């Protein structure tokens, strides 16, 4: 576990902390988003975190692929009619 944490720290820096700091002022809006579209909330948070990680290493291919993956899941959900 320590090896994984050290590897991620060296790759992403403090992205987890920066994400929290960036989102704190948006707490009310995030709550409203969660209530309005809960099926998109986790994907949105994960994409946001991946974008923050890319600030540390914009050439980290996995982060770009993860963003594509989360966005694809949302698009598939929308195309399937979602919970409308």
Protein Blocks (a to p, Z undefined) as FASTA:
>chain_A
ZZmmmmmmmmnommlmmmmmmmmmmmmmmmmmmmmmmmlmmmmmmmmmmmmmmmmommlm
klmmmmmmmmmmmmmmmmnopaZZ
